Amino acid sequence: MEPTRILVTGATGFVGSRLVPALVAEGYDVRAMTRRPAEYDAPGTAVGGDVHDGATLGPALDGVAVVYYLVHSLDADDFEDRDARAARTFGTAAAEAGVRQIVYLGGLGAEDSDLSAHLRSRREVEGLLGGGGVPVTVLRAGIVVGRGGISWELTRQLVKNLPAMLVPRWVDTRTQPIAVDDVIRYLVGVADEPRALGRVFEIGGPEQLTYLRMLEIASEVARGHRVPIVKVPVLTPRLSSYWLSLVTDVDVTTGRNLIDSMGTEVVVSDRSIEEIVPGEPLSYAEAVRRALEETETR
């Protein structure tokens, strides 16, 4: 029997570049979708395609059973509109191609909470991807810890570059960080899994931590001691983003869109993913250690 054909969008990104080889290792026939297929030199078969250009999607989706949708426009001021248009276009194209499952990595956050623009956009994309009728499997995560992840890079560079930090009140917000290794494990585990069709799963590590505690743990692991941290009463998302752009390599727009989300508590309230993909996720400290080791070896 022919192996299931899977298409991974965002194949060269933070999550996609790890997911493609993991799926190949499981025996799937994997297509890696990129806007520059001639430059792709990783596992899988490179195919050209752009989620913002519907005309490019038909050939990429030909014969595909499962799609991973791992793209976003967080670095654009109009990211909500761009992501909504792309999701609508892709969902229609997937349905026309006969795809039987779309897997989407979204964001945690209670339905009744005051979600940021970033998290609202993630929820909107969830619905739009399924607009053509293809069942969508959603995995909602908070901060993903691993080399190359934007939220992790902010943490790593702050801890590395600053002798002390002034931070806003949102550092007391709780979140549930997850190691990128566990994200990949969950993503692979729901591929072509009938019990996952049309469902939303929450994924996270074993600990609920404030952003302040995350910074403390990261500094302890990276430097052997805590970086002094002082909370200040007024530091707006815009001011925070300008500050971050000065002390890290994250651009202002991306930083501001991420910081807007950090006032929203994002914790796991449903562990039903473990019924399909069992296993104990890594602790935050271990996730930090692995991320730092990977950074040092690159």
ROTOR-985696 format. One record per residue (C-alpha): x, y, z; residue in three letters. Coordinates in steps of 0.25 Angstrom, whole numbers, padded with zeros to 4 digits, always signed. Layout:
<recs>
XYZALA/...
</recs>
This chain:
<recs>
+0000+0000+0000MET/+0005+0014-0004GLU/+0009+0023+0008PRO/+0000+0034+0012THR/+0004+0047+0005ARG/+0005+0059+0014ILE/+0008+0073+0011LEU/+0014+0083+0021VAL/+0013+0097+0018THR/+0023+0106+0025GLY/+0033+0095+0023ALA/+0045+0104+0025THR/+0040+0110+0038GLY/+0042+0108+0053PHE/+0032+0096+0054VAL/+0031+0092+0040GLY/+0046+0089+0038SER/+0046+0080+0050ARG/+0032+0073+0046LEU/+0036+0069+0032VAL/+0048+0060+0036PRO/+0039+0054+0047ALA/+0028+0051+0038LEU/+0038+0045+0028VAL/+0044+0036+0039ALA/+0030+0031+0041GLU/+0029+0026+0027GLY/+0020+0037+0021TYR/+0021+0042+0007ASP/+0024+0057+0011VAL/+0023+0069+0002ARG/+0030+0082+0007ALA/+0023+0094+0002MET/+0032+0106+0000THR/+0032+0119-0009ARG/+0046+0115-0013ARG/+0046+0100-0016PRO/+0059+0101-0023ALA/+0066+0105-0011GLU/+0060+0094-0002TYR/+0071+0084+0003ASP/+0064+0077+0015ALA/+0056+0064+0015PRO/+0043+0062+0008GLY/+0040+0066-0007THR/+0040+0081-0009ALA/+0028+0087-0016VAL/+0025+0101-0019GLY/+0013+0108-0013GLY/+0009+0121-0006ASP/-0004+0121+0003VAL/-0006+0136-0002HIS/-0007+0131-0017ASP/-0018+0121-0019GLY/-0013+0118-0033ALA/-0001+0112-0027THR/-0008+0102-0018LEU/-0014+0092-0028GLY/-0001+0085-0032PRO/+0004+0085-0018ALA/-0008+0079-0012LEU/-0010+0068-0023ASP/-0011+0054-0017GLY/-0009+0060-0003VAL/-0018+0053+0009ALA/-0013+0061+0020VAL/-0008+0076+0021VAL/-0001+0083+0032TYR/-0004+0098+0032TYR/+0008+0105+0039LEU/+0008+0119+0033VAL/+0005+0133+0039HIS/+0008+0148+0036SER/+0011+0152+0050LEU/+0022+0162+0044ASP/+0012+0170+0037ALA/+0003+0181+0042ASP/-0009+0176+0035ASP/-0007+0161+0039PHE/-0021+0158+0043GLU/-0026+0162+0029ASP/-0015+0154+0022ARG/-0016+0142+0030ASP/-0031+0142+0028ALA/-0030+0143+0013ARG/-0019+0132+0013ALA/-0027+0122+0021ALA/-0040+0124+0013ARG/-0032+0122+0000THR/-0025+0110+0005PHE/-0037+0103+0012GLY/-0045+0104-0002THR/-0033+0099-0010ALA/-0031+0087+0000ALA/-0046+0083-0001ALA/-0045+0084-0016GLU/-0032+0075-0016ALA/-0039+0064-0007GLY/-0031+0066+0005VAL/-0037+0058+0017ARG/-0030+0065+0029GLN/-0024+0079+0031ILE/-0015+0080+0044VAL/-0013+0094+0050TYR/-0005+0099+0061LEU/-0012+0110+0068GLY/-0012+0118+0081GLY/-0017+0115+0095LEU/-0026+0124+0102GLY/-0040+0122+0108ALA/-0052+0125+0099GLU/-0058+0135+0109ASP/-0046+0143+0111SER/-0042+0156+0105ASP/-0033+0150+0094LEU/-0022+0159+0087SER/-0022+0162+0072ALA/-0012+0151+0071HIS/-0020+0140+0078LEU/-0033+0145+0071ARG/-0026+0143+0058SER/-0022+0129+0061ARG/-0037+0126+0065ARG/-0042+0132+0052GLU/-0032+0124+0044VAL/-0037+0111+0051GLU/-0051+0113+0045GLY/-0047+0118+0032LEU/-0038+0106+0029LEU/-0050+0097+0030GLY/-0059+0106+0022GLY/-0058+0097+0010GLY/-0062+0085+0018GLY/-0049+0078+0021VAL/-0048+0073+0035PRO/-0038+0082+0043VAL/-0030+0077+0055THR/-0026+0088+0064VAL/-0014+0088+0074LEU/-0014+0100+0082ARG/-0001+0104+0089ALA/+0005+0115+0097GLY/+0020+0118+0097ILE/+0028+0108+0089VAL/+0042+0106+0094VAL/+0053+0103+0084GLY/+0064+0110+0076ARG/+0057+0119+0065GLY/+0044+0121+0072GLY/+0041+0136+0073ILE/+0036+0135+0088SER/+0047+0127+0092TRP/+0057+0136+0085GLU/+0052+0148+0092LEU/+0054+0140+0106THR/+0068+0135+0102ARG/+0073+0148+0097GLN/+0068+0156+0109LEU/+0074+0147+0118VAL/+0087+0146+0111LYS/+0089+0161+0107ASN/+0084+0169+0120LEU/+0090+0169+0134PRO/+0076+0173+0139ALA/+0062+0175+0133MET/+0051+0185+0135LEU/+0038+0178+0132VAL/+0023+0182+0131PRO/+0012+0176+0139ARG/+0009+0165+0129TRP/+0020+0157+0135VAL/+0011+0152+0145ASP/+0001+0146+0135THR/+0001+0131+0135ARG/+0005+0122+0123THR/+0008+0108+0120GLN/+0021+0107+0111PRO/+0024+0094+0103ILE/+0036+0089+0097ALA/+0037+0088+0082VAL/+0040+0074+0083ASP/+0027+0071+0090ASP/+0019+0080+0079VAL/+0025+0071+0068ILE/+0022+0058+0076ARG/+0007+0063+0077TYR/+0007+0068+0062LEU/+0012+0055+0057VAL/+0002+0047+0066GLY/-0010+0053+0060VAL/-0007+0051+0046ALA/-0018+0043+0038ASP/-0024+0039+0052GLU/-0039+0038+0051PRO/-0041+0041+0066ARG/-0034+0055+0063ALA/-0043+0059+0052LEU/-0051+0072+0054GLY/-0045+0073+0069ARG/-0038+0084+0077VAL/-0027+0080+0086PHE/-0019+0088+0096GLU/-0004+0085+0098ILE/+0006+0089+0108GLY/+0017+0085+0117GLY/+0015+0080+0131PRO/+0016+0094+0138GLU/+0007+0106+0139GLN/+0017+0118+0140LEU/+0017+0133+0140THR/+0026+0140+0130TYR/+0034+0145+0142LEU/+0037+0131+0147ARG/+0040+0127+0132MET/+0051+0138+0132LEU/+0056+0133+0145GLU/+0057+0119+0141ILE/+0063+0122+0128ALA/+0074+0131+0134SER/+0077+0120+0145GLU/+0079+0110+0134VAL/+0087+0119+0124ALA/+0095+0127+0134ARG/+0095+0119+0147GLY/+0088+0130+0154HIS/+0076+0139+0153ARG/+0076+0152+0146VAL/+0071+0163+0154PRO/+0057+0167+0150ILE/+0049+0179+0154VAL/+0034+0181+0150LYS/+0030+0195+0146VAL/+0015+0200+0146PRO/+0015+0206+0132VAL/+0021+0200+0120LEU/+0011+0199+0108THR/+0012+0189+0098PRO/+0017+0199+0088ARG/+0028+0204+0097LEU/+0032+0189+0101SER/+0033+0186+0086SER/+0043+0197+0084TYR/+0051+0193+0096TRP/+0051+0179+0091LEU/+0056+0183+0077SER/+0068+0190+0084LEU/+0072+0178+0092VAL/+0068+0167+0083THR/+0068+0164+0068ASP/+0052+0163+0068VAL/+0046+0174+0060ASP/+0037+0184+0066VAL/+0024+0179+0059THR/+0026+0165+0062THR/+0030+0168+0077GLY/+0017+0177+0078ARG/+0008+0167+0073ASN/+0014+0156+0083LEU/+0014+0166+0095ILE/-0001+0169+0092ASP/-0004+0154+0095SER/+0004+0153+0108MET/-0007+0160+0117GLY/-0016+0148+0113THR/-0015+0135+0122GLU/-0012+0123+0113VAL/-0012+0110+0121VAL/-0017+0096+0118VAL/-0030+0092+0123SER/-0033+0080+0115ASP/-0022+0068+0114ARG/-0030+0060+0104SER/-0019+0060+0094ILE/-0012+0049+0103GLU/-0023+0039+0099GLU/-0018+0040+0085ILE/-0003+0043+0087VAL/+0001+0038+0101PRO/+0014+0042+0108GLY/+0019+0052+0119GLU/+0023+0065+0113PRO/+0037+0071+0116LEU/+0039+0081+0128SER/+0041+0096+0125TYR/+0055+0095+0130ALA/+0058+0083+0121GLU/+0052+0090+0109ALA/+0061+0102+0112VAL/+0074+0093+0113ARG/+0071+0086+0100ARG/+0068+0100+0093ALA/+0081+0105+0098LEU/+0089+0093+0094GLU/+0083+0094+0080GLU/+0087+0108+0079THR/+0101+0106+0084GLU/+0103+0094+0073THR/+0098+0103+0061ARG/
</recs>
